[in-house]
């Protein structure tokens, strides 16, 4: 079954949790690297989603549908 895509808000919340975990002193170097890697994947998904919306807005403006 296909996994439902997270909303931007959910992704931002997950990023905040990762940041909080990275700031903990007891996190090992290996765990820090894994958290960082996961955070970068989430950040890329967020950037891709935002880029997609921006492109759609540009198309709407060019077509005159945004008035």
C-alpha atoms as one frame of an Amber mdcrd trajectory, in Angstrom:
protein
   0.000   0.000   0.000   1.348   3.453  -0.901   2.363   5.690   1.967   0.419
   8.942   2.182   2.632  11.957   1.605   3.185  14.174   4.642   1.955  17.747
   4.672   4.503  20.530   4.951   3.330  21.199   8.476   3.943  17.580   9.473
   7.365  17.674   7.861   8.275  20.880   9.700   7.173  19.312  12.977   9.315
  16.275  12.267  12.264  18.574  11.489  11.740  20.349  14.817  11.836  16.989
  16.615  15.060  16.068  14.830  16.626  19.393  15.792  15.599  18.891  19.415
  17.189  15.438  19.391  20.380  16.766  17.807  20.680  19.362  20.562  20.727
  16.708  23.283  24.173  16.173  24.742  23.786  12.422  25.129  23.251  11.782
  21.397  26.071   9.712  19.936  27.962  10.753  16.839  26.397   7.905  14.861
  22.884   8.887  15.972  23.618  12.532  15.186  24.675  11.576  11.677  21.534
   9.465  11.165  19.317  12.295  12.447  21.102  14.806  10.222  20.693  12.546
   7.198  16.966  12.073   7.903  16.526  15.811   8.411  18.183  16.563   5.077
  15.840  14.120   3.290  12.818  15.810   4.876  14.178  19.258   4.035  14.623
  18.246   0.392  11.009  17.017   0.248   9.857  20.337   1.726  11.899  22.338
  -0.780  10.556  20.240  -3.655   6.960  20.757  -2.495   7.461  24.519  -2.137
   9.106  24.719  -5.568   6.174  22.853  -7.091   3.665  25.299  -5.603   5.741
  28.283  -6.746   5.833  26.926 -10.307   2.071  26.374 -10.273   1.559  29.974
  -9.118   3.774  31.269 -11.928   1.748  29.283 -14.461  -1.519  30.631 -13.037
  -0.207  34.197 -13.207   0.986  33.731 -16.807  -2.386  32.307 -17.842  -4.281
  35.149 -16.189  -6.047  32.749 -13.847  -4.750  34.495 -10.742  -6.882  37.610
 -10.707
